Amino acid sequence: MRGLLLALSLIVTGCAGVSERIILLPAADGHISGLVVRTGRDEALLVTPLSAVEVRDGRIVARTLAAGEVNEKYGSVIRSLPPAPKVYTVFFHFDRTTLLPESRALLDEIKARAEKQLASEIVITGHTDRVGSIPFNDELSLRRAHMVREIFLAIGVPPSAIRLEARGEREPLIPTEDEVPEARNRRVVIKIR
């Protein structure tokens, strides 16, 4: 069963008193997540894949489903969902908008994915390490994001499908003290969905 969504909410017909069933599906990348379901009267926390709740007349009834049951009842719905977003990270030389050689090589795969998937949205988020001032790093992270954006525009992705974000030094992959260079923080994260 594909874990494309963290939760699947379905209106259930033919089940006496059940108006809605919410199922926590396994995450495709294996990470752990959770979901809080609230009604006016009850609350439930789903944290285990295939755990579920049914809402019956405003009350929450917890269940755990078997993978086969989920696939049998909802497989066609799950298969009709768009593919899960694909996330790539490319890395840059210090204080530049020039990609490292291994990241340049990864671009062919990224471009092929964007063309194959006919991406409806590409989110490009630029980052820096903590060397330099906050305003400088904000601007550098935006320039890095713009550089990657140009690659997608060149292969025909419409500008309206691309969203740019710049985080500067605020969200390091590897936390460091201020003014400490860290190559893994000089990056752009590309999410294609």
TORLUMDO-565221 format. One line per 2 residues: number of its first residue (from 1); for each residue y, z, x of N, C-alpha, C, O, CB. Coordinates in steps of 0.02 Angstrom, whole numbers, always signed. Atoms other than C-alpha are relative to their C-alpha. Glycine has a CB too. Layout:
// TORLUMDO-565221
NUM = Y:Z:X:Y:Z:X:Y:Z:X:Y:Z:X:Y:Z:X | ...;
***
This chain:
// TORLUMDO-565221
1 = -59:+0:+42:+0:+0:+0:+62:+0:+44:+66:+39:+92:+0:+61:-48 | -61:+4:-40:+170:-47:+69:+46:+57:-18:+56:+72:-77:+35:-68:-12;
3 = -47:-55:+12:+292:+97:+89:+71:-26:+3:+110:-3:+45:-10:+55:+50 | -66:+30:-3:+447:-5:+53:+55:+46:-25:+112:+43:-2:+1:-63:-39;
5 = -50:-45:+28:+534:+128:-47:-22:+71:+10:-82:+85:+16:+12:-15:-74 | +17:-71:-4:+542:+314:-31:-17:+27:-68:-56:+75:-74:+57:+39:+31;
7 = +15:-24:+68:+538:+337:-218:-3:-59:-47:+32:-109:-39:+53:+51:-24 | +8:+51:+51:+485:+233:-364:+6:+34:-67:-32:+80:-83:-68:-38:+7;
9 = -10:-30:+66:+549:+276:-536:-16:-53:-52:+12:-108:-51:+73:+26:-8 | +23:+48:+50:+466:+192:-683:+3:+31:-69:-12:+90:-79:-70:-23:+16;
11 = +5:-21:+69:+485:+203:-869:-72:-13:-21:-98:-68:-14:+52:-39:-46 | +70:+5:+17:+311:+236:-933:-6:-9:-75:+24:+29:-114:-40:+64:+23;
13 = +11:+11:+72:+256:+166:-1100:-73:+13:-14:-116:+2:+28:+21:-71:-22 | +68:-12:+21:+101:+213:-1194:-28:+68:+20:-85:+83:+3:-44:-53:+29;
15 = +23:-67:-18:+88:+389:-1120:+37:+49:-45:+99:+53:-43:+13:+16:+76 | -29:-45:+48:+119:+520:-1252:+48:+49:+33:+27:+87:+77:-54:+37:-38;
17 = -49:-48:-23:+278:+617:-1216:+28:-12:+69:+75:+22:+89:-30:+67:-1 | -24:+14:-68:+303:+543:-1041:+54:-53:-5:+41:-108:-30:-58:-22:+47;
19 = -54:+48:+3:+471:+458:-1026:+14:-31:+67:+42:-86:+72:+62:+31:-28 | -15:+26:-66:+482:+436:-839:-49:+30:+51:-67:+89:+46:+73:+15:+20;
21 = +42:-23:-55:+371:+449:-684:+35:-19:+65:+54:-76:+74:-73:-31:-4 | -31:+11:-65:+444:+467:-510:-52:+14:+53:-83:+67:+53:+64:+44:+10;
23 = +51:-6:-51:+330:+438:-361:+32:-8:+69:+71:-54:+80:-56:-54:-10 | -24:+6:-68:+370:+469:-178:-51:-42:+39:-108:-21:+49:+10:+70:+34;
25 = +45:+44:-37:+295:+323:-82:+4:+14:+74:+54:+41:+98:+18:-74:-14 | -2:-9:-73:+248:+329:+102:+54:-44:+30:+61:-102:+10:-69:-15:+31;
27 = -50:+40:-35:+388:+271:+216:-36:-48:+47:-85:-30:+79:+49:+46:+40 | +31:+51:-41:+345:+110:+308:-2:+20:+73:-49:+3:+109:+36:-66:-8;
29 = -3:-19:-70:+397:+185:+474:-32:+68:+14:-30:+92:+71:+71:+0:+24 | +35:-63:-9:+302:+347:+446:+44:+62:+1:+18:+118:+7:-37:-2:+62;
31 = -41:-60:-2:+453:+461:+443:-8:+41:-65:-27:+14:-117:+75:-18:+11 | +7:-46:+56:+454:+611:+328:+66:+1:-39:+119:+3:-9:-20:+72:+24;
33 = -60:-3:+42:+574:+613:+182:-15:+43:-60:-70:+70:-67:+24:-71:-21 | +9:-40:+60:+598:+702:+20:+45:-25:-55:+91:-64:-44:+12:+74:+14;
35 = -37:+20:+58:+667:+682:-153:+4:+58:-48:-47:+90:-63:-32:-62:-34 | -9:-52:+50:+739:+808:-275:+8:-34:-68:+48:-80:-76:+61:+46:+16;
37 = -4:+25:+68:+712:+771:-460:+25:+57:-44:-4:+112:-43:-69:-28:-25 | -29:-51:+43:+819:+867:-585:+6:-26:-71:+23:-84:-82:+68:+23:+27;
39 = -16:+13:+70:+827:+871:-772:+47:+57:-21:+65:+99:+21:-65:-4:-47 | -42:-55:+23:+935:+985:-878:-36:+67:+2:-4:+119:+1:+24:-14:-70;
41 = +39:-61:+4:+793:+1112:-879:-38:+17:+64:-50:+76:+77:-48:-4:-57 | +45:-11:-56:+690:+1090:-720:+25:-35:+63:+71:-76:+61:-70:-24:-17;
43 = -13:+32:-64:+695:+1040:-538:-66:-1:+39:-104:+47:+37:+56:+37:+40 | +60:+6:-41:+557:+978:-422:+19:-35:+65:+62:-79:+67:-57:-40:-37;
45 = -10:+31:-66:+553:+932:-237:-64:-37:+19:-118:-7:+22:+18:+54:+53 | +56:+40:-22:+440:+790:-184:+6:-11:+76:+56:-38:+99:-3:-69:-37;
47 = -2:+7:-73:+399:+794:+3:-63:-30:+29:-65:-47:+88:+13:+67:+32 | +63:+27:-22:+221:+730:+15:-8:-70:-29:+0:-80:-89:-60:+45:-20;
49 = +10:+66:+28:+186:+543:+1:-52:+1:-57:-103:+35:-53:-23:-48:+55 | +39:+6:+62:+110:+500:-169:+4:+61:-45:-31:+65:-95:-72:-13:+18;
51 = -14:-53:+49:+172:+661:-245:+44:-31:-54:+82:-78:-41:+34:+63:+33 | -35:+31:+56:+245:+626:-415:+20:+54:-50:-8:+109:-51:-44:-54:-34;
53 = -16:-42:+58:+328:+705:-565:+4:-45:-61:+23:-104:-56:+67:+38:+11 | -9:+33:+65:+323:+655:-746:+49:+42:-39:+45:+103:-40:-69:-8:-38;
55 = -48:-35:+42:+467:+699:-858:-24:-7:-72:-29:-63:-99:+73:-30:+9 | +25:-1:+69:+404:+750:-1030:+47:+43:-42:+50:+104:-33:-73:+27:-4;
57 = -46:-37:+44:+533:+799:-1160:+46:+45:+40:+58:+102:+21:-39:+41:-51 | -47:-38:-40:+653:+857:-1024:-33:+48:+49:+3:+79:+89:+45:+38:-44;
59 = +36:-44:-45:+519:+957:-931:-32:-42:+55:-52:-99:+44:-54:+42:-38 | +31:+34:-57:+451:+910:-759:-70:+25:+10:-82:+86:+13:+42:+10:+64;
61 = +70:-17:-13:+264:+905:-732:-18:-33:+67:-14:-94:+73:-47:-24:-58 | +16:+26:-66:+209:+886:-549:-71:-26:+2:-116:+0:-31:+9:+55:+54;
63 = +66:+30:-10:+62:+777:-498:-5:-27:+71:+45:-37:+104:-13:-57:-52 | +12:+38:-61:-16:+701:-344:-45:-57:-20:-96:-48:-54:-33:+45:+56;
65 = +38:+60:+19:-80:+524:-362:-41:-25:+59:-24:-14:+117:+48:-55:-25 | +39:+32:-52:-214:+433:-267:+31:-68:+15:+61:-99:-29:-75:-8:-22;
67 = -29:+65:-20:-161:+277:-170:-27:-56:-45:+11:-100:-64:-16:-15:+73 | +28:+51:+43:-281:+172:-275:+31:-1:-68:+42:-55:-97:-74:+10:-6;
69 = -31:-4:+67:-204:+234:-437:+70:-30:+2:+89:-68:-43:+3:+73:-24 | -68:+27:-7:-28:+193:-376:-3:-76:+7:+35:-112:-25:+37:+31:+60;
71 = +6:+72:-11:-83:+22:-317:-23:-36:-64:+3:-90:-80:-50:-15:+57 | +25:+31:+62:-177:-15:-479:+55:-4:-53:+64:-56:-85:-59:+39:-27;
73 = -50:-2:+53:-35:+38:-594:+65:-34:+19:+97:-66:-23:+14:+71:-19 | -66:+23:-19:+117:-13:-492:+1:-50:+57:+54:-68:+82:+42:+59:+19;
75 = +4:+47:-56:+55:-133:-358:+42:-62:-8:+75:-83:+39:-71:-20:+11 | -40:+61:+10:+137:-285:-436:+75:+15:+6:+112:-27:+31:-16:-30:-69;
77 = -71:-19:-7:+304:-193:-446:+17:+9:+73:+68:-15:+97:+15:+64:-40 | -12:-14:-71:+291:-134:-266:+1:-66:+40:+45:-75:+83:-53:+48:+29;
79 = +2:+63:-36:+243:-308:-204:+60:-44:-15:+78:-87:+26:-64:-38:-17 | -57:+42:+18:+392:-385:-294:+65:+24:+31:+116:-10:+27:+8:-2:-75;
81 = -61:-26:-31:+516:-276:-200:+18:-39:+63:-26:-68:+95:-10:+75:+18 | -19:+34:-62:+616:-352:-58:-29:+37:+60:-44:+97:+56:+77:-5:+6;
83 = +27:-33:-59:+553:-317:+117:+45:+58:+22:+106:+58:+10:-8:-50:+57 | -38:-57:-26:+606:-154:+197:+50:-25:+52:+36:-74:+86:-47:+54:+31;
85 = -48:+21:-52:+761:-167:+307:-33:+5:+69:-74:+49:+82:+63:+44:-3 | +24:+0:-69:+723:-208:+487:+60:+21:+43:+115:-4:+35:-28:-71:+22;
87 = -54:-27:-41:+825:-112:+616:-14:-18:+73:-69:-8:+99:+6:+76:-9 | +4:+18:-71:+858:-175:+792:+57:+36:+37:+109:+51:+7:+5:-78:+10;
89 = -53:-29:-42:+957:-97:+934:+5:-42:+63:-44:-56:+97:-15:+75:+18 | -14:+36:-62:+1038:-196:+1074:+47:+42:+42:+88:+79:+15:+29:-71:-15;
91 = -37:-43:-46:+1117:-118:+1228:+48:-41:+43:+38:-100:+55:-48:+40:+45 | -55:+33:-35:+1273:-158:+1328:+12:+30:+69:-6:+87:+83:+64:+5:-42;
93 = -23:-23:-65:+1340:-147:+1504:+56:+51:-10:+90:+50:-61:+23:-60:+45 | -53:-51:+2:+1459:-2:+1540:+68:-32:-10:+86:-80:+25:-1:+42:+66;
95 = -70:+18:+12:+1634:-26:+1469:+9:-75:-16:+62:-103:-3:+41:+18:+60 | -3:+72:+13:+1594:-205:+1412:-30:-17:-68:-61:+24:-101:-36:-38:+56;
97 = +33:+27:+60:+1541:-312:+1267:-54:-50:+21:-71:-95:-17:+52:-34:-47 | +52:+44:-27:+1409:-397:+1375:-68:+35:-9:-77:+92:+13:+13:-16:+75;
99 = +66:-28:+11:+1228:-370:+1324:-40:+6:+65:-32:-35:+111:-39:-42:-50 | +48:-6:-55:+1098:-308:+1447:-51:-57:-7:-63:-80:-62:-35:+70:+1;
101 = +47:+57:+3:+970:-444:+1492:-56:+9:-50:-73:-39:-86:-29:-12:+68 | +55:-10:+47:+829:-366:+1391:+24:-5:-73:-14:-24:-117:-34:+68:+12;
103 = -27:+5:+68:+942:-358:+1238:+16:-73:-17:+8:-93:-74:+63:+43:-7 | -11:+72:+13:+991:-541:+1258:-65:-33:-20:-66:-76:-64:+30:-35:+64;
105 = +66:+28:+17:+805:-582:+1253:-21:+19:-71:-53:-21:-105:-53:+24:+50 | +17:-23:+67:+785:-481:+1092:+39:-38:-54:+16:-41:-111:+14:+75:-7;
107 = -41:+35:+50:+921:-583:+1006:-36:-57:-34:-25:-69:-94:+62:-26:+33 | +37:+55:+32:+804:-730:+975:-42:+26:-58:-44:-4:-111:-45:-36:+51;
109 = +40:-30:+53:+689:-616:+874:+44:+21:-59:+27:+12:-117:-39:+61:+26 | -46:-24:+52:+837:-542:+780:+26:-59:-41:+28:-56:-102:+58:+39:+31;
111 = -26:+59:+35:+909:-713:+738:-54:-31:-44:-40:-52:-100:+27:-52:+50 | +55:+29:+39:+739:-777:+681:-13:+42:-63:-25:+14:-117:-64:-4:+42;
113 = +11:-44:+58:+718:-626:+566:+55:-12:-52:+40:-17:-112:+0:+74:+21 | -56:+11:+47:+891:-654:+490:-7:-67:-35:+7:-72:-95:+67:+4:+37;
115 = +8:+65:+31:+855:-838:+460:-59:-2:-48:-54:-30:-102:-9:-54:+54 | +61:+0:+40:+679:-809:+392:+10:+40:-65:-12:+18:-118:-58:+29:+39;
117 = -7:-45:+57:+728:-667:+276:+55:-21:-46:+60:+3:-103:+12:+71:+24 | -60:+17:+39:+886:-751:+213:+35:+65:-21:+43:+79:-81:-19:-43:-62;
119 = -26:-67:+10:+967:-582:+232:+57:+1:-50:+104:-40:-46:+23:+29:+66 | -55:-8:+47:+1075:-526:+89:+53:+46:+29:+111:+45:+7:-26:+28:-66;
121 = -49:-44:-32:+1157:-396:+200:-23:+15:+71:-81:+30:+84:+9:+66:-40 | +12:-20:-69:+1170:-366:+386:+54:+51:+16:+114:+37:+11:+2:-62:+50;
123 = -46:-53:-19:+1249:-202:+440:-2:+6:+76:-56:+17:+105:-17:+69:-35 | -6:-2:-73:+1310:-202:+620:+43:+59:+18:+102:+62:+0:+30:-67:+29;
125 = -35:-62:-16:+1359:-33:+692:+6:+7:+76:-44:+11:+111:-35:+62:-30 | -13:-6:-71:+1440:-19:+863:+6:+72:+22:+31:+115:-15:+62:-38:+19;
127 = -1:-67:-29:+1424:+134:+976:+21:-4:+73:+17:-57:+104:-69:+35:-8 | -15:-6:-72:+1482:+192:+1148:-29:+65:+27:-53:+107:-11:+76:-3:+12;
129 = +16:-66:-29:+1441:+329:+1270:+64:+42:-3:+112:+22:-36:-27:-6:+74 | -56:-46:+6:+1563:+474:+1295:+50:-5:+57:+92:+39:+66:-25:+71:-5;
131 = -48:+12:-54:+1656:+403:+1445:+60:-35:-30:+53:-88:-61:-31:-41:+58 | -61:+30:+27:+1837:+366:+1398:+27:+39:-59:-5:+86:-84:-13:-72:-19;
133 = -31:-35:+56:+1954:+420:+1261:-32:-21:-66:-64:-73:-71:+76:-14:-1 | +27:+16:+67:+1904:+424:+1078:+30:-65:-27:-8:-107:-52:+14:+58:-49;
135 = -27:+64:+25:+2028:+285:+1030:-28:-61:+38:-42:-112:+8:+76:+1:+6 | +28:+55:-40:+1965:+176:+1174:-72:-15:-22:-90:-73:-32:+2:+16:+76;
137 = +70:+10:+20:+1783:+203:+1124:-7:-26:-71:-52:-65:-86:-38:+65:+7 | +0:+28:+68:+1821:+169:+941:+11:-75:+3:-24:-114:-31:+54:+34:-45;
139 = -16:+71:-6:+1897:+2:+989:-56:-38:+34:-73:-93:+13:+66:-9:+38 | +54:+33:-36:+1757:-40:+1112:-61:-8:-46:-93:-61:-46:-19:+40:+63;
141 = +58:+6:+45:+1622:-3:+982:+12:-54:-53:-35:-89:-72:-15:+67:-34 | -17:+53:+48:+1712:-117:+858:-5:-69:+33:-30:-116:+2:+70:+11:-29;
143 = +6:+64:-36:+1724:-256:+988:-73:-19:+9:-91:-78:+3:+36:+3:+68 | +72:+14:-7:+1537:-241:+1020:-29:-24:-66:-68:-72:-67:-37:+64:+25;
145 = +24:+21:+66:+1502:-253:+834:+24:-70:-17:-15:-111:-43:+24:+50:-54 | -27:+67:+13:+1615:-406:+820:-37:-52:+41:-51:-107:+17:+75:-2:+17;
147 = +36:+47:-42:+1525:-489:+966:-68:-17:-32:-87:-76:-33:-10:+30:+71 | +65:+13:+32:+1357:-469:+877:+10:-38:-65:-30:-82:-82:-37:+67:-13;
149 = -15:+36:+62:+1435:-528:+713:+7:-74:+13:-18:-115:-26:+64:+28:-32 | -10:+71:-16:+1485:-691:+796:-66:-36:+10:-72:-95:-7:+42:-6:+64;
151 = +67:+30:-10:+1302:-723:+841:-30:-19:-68:-58:-72:-76:-47:+49:+37 | +27:+14:+67:+1253:-711:+657:+40:-55:-36:+12:-97:-71:+0:+64:-43;
153 = -40:+53:+30:+1398:-818:+600:-19:-68:+29:-20:-118:-8:+75:+13:+12 | +18:+63:-33:+1345:-952:+726:-65:-29:-27:-76:-89:-22:-6:+11:+75;
155 = +62:+26:+28:+1173:-966:+643:+5:-10:-76:-45:-26:-108:-59:+47:+16 | -11:+16:+70:+1249:-984:+470:-2:+57:-49:+0:+45:-109:-50:-48:-20;
157 = -4:-56:+46:+1248:-809:+399:+71:+3:-27:+119:+3:+11:-20:+68:+36 | -68:-2:+28:+1395:-801:+278:+35:+65:+17:+5:+118:+18:-3:-9:-76;
159 = -38:-60:-17:+1533:-680:+326:-6:+55:-52:-4:+114:-35:+73:-17:+10 | +4:-50:+53:+1516:-594:+157:-64:+41:+3:-69:+94:-28:+6:-34:-68;
161 = +63:-36:-6:+1338:-541:+204:-1:+49:+58:-50:+85:+68:-57:-49:+7 | -2:-42:-60:+1393:-449:+361:+51:+56:-9:+108:+44:-28:+19:-43:+62;
163 = -45:-58:+2:+1466:-274:+363:+2:+30:+70:-49:+42:+100:-24:+52:-53 | -10:-30:-66:+1538:-201:+523:+18:+73:-7:+55:+94:-52:+54:-38:+39;
165 = -18:-71:-6:+1547:-18:+568:+9:+16:+73:-25:-13:+116:-53:+46:-33 | -12:-21:-70:+1613:+64:+726:-1:+76:+2:+40:+109:-31:+68:-29:+27;
167 = +7:-73:-5:+1560:+240:+772:+28:+28:+65:+32:+89:+73:-72:+19:-7 | -25:-25:-63:+1632:+250:+947:-52:+45:+33:-111:+26:+38:+66:+39:-9;
169 = +46:-47:-33:+1556:+400:+1034:-26:+54:-47:-60:+101:-24:+36:+34:+59 | +15:-54:+48:+1528:+502:+874:-73:+10:-16:-92:+66:-35:+36:-14:-63;
171 = +70:-6:+19:+1343:+468:+845:-44:-21:+59:-77:-74:+56:-15:-43:-63 | +40:+20:-59:+1257:+467:+1015:-74:+1:-15:-99:+43:-52:+15:+46:+59;
173 = +72:-1:+3:+1076:+422:+1027:-27:+56:+44:-75:+90:+27:-30:-69:+22 | +16:-53:-48:+1066:+540:+1176:+62:+44:+7:+111:+22:+38:-23:-29:+69;
175 = -58:-43:-5:+1187:+688:+1162:+16:+16:+74:-29:+32:+113:-11:+65:-39 | -23:-17:-67:+1290:+716:+1320:+66:+38:-5:+98:+40:-57:+8:-63:+45;
177 = -67:-28:-5:+1443:+811:+1375:+50:-57:+5:+32:-114:+19:+6:+48:+62 | -53:+49:-5:+1610:+721:+1372:+3:-27:+71:-7:+9:+119:+67:+30:-21;
179 = -8:+36:-63:+1636:+593:+1513:-65:-9:+39:-63:-26:+98:+49:+36:+43 | +65:+12:-33:+1449:+583:+1552:-25:-69:-23:-35:-80:-83:-53:+56:-18;
181 = +25:+66:+19:+1389:+402:+1557:-73:+3:-22:-114:+38:+10:+8:-50:+57 | +69:+3:+23:+1230:+367:+1459:-13:-69:-29:+13:-87:-82:-15:+56:-55;
183 = +12:+70:+17:+1166:+189:+1449:-29:-9:-70:-12:-58:-104:-47:-32:+50 | +32:+8:+66:+1063:+218:+1290:+49:+11:-58:+33:-5:-115:-57:+49:-7;
185 = -51:-8:+52:+1222:+264:+1194:+45:-61:-7:+80:-67:-57:+43:+62:+14 | -40:+61:+2:+1306:+97:+1233:-39:-54:-37:-75:-94:-6:+20:-24:+73;
187 = +46:+41:+40:+1228:+2:+1090:+34:-25:-64:+87:-3:-84:-61:+40:-18 | -15:+22:+68:+1242:-93:+928:-65:+3:-38:-116:-22:-15:+32:-73:-1;
189 = +58:-4:+44:+1121:-56:+787:+10:-52:-54:+63:-55:-86:-8:+72:-30 | -2:+55:+48:+1081:-204:+675:-52:+13:-54:-112:+18:-39:-11:-69:+35;
191 = +46:-10:+56:+1005:-175:+504:+2:-62:-44:+54:-80:-71:+18:+65:-42 | +5:+62:+39:+944:-331:+414:-39:+17:-63:-97:+39:-60:-34:-58:+41;
193 = +36:-10:+63:+900:-316:+230:+14:-55:-49:-12:-55:-105:+20:+67:-32;
***
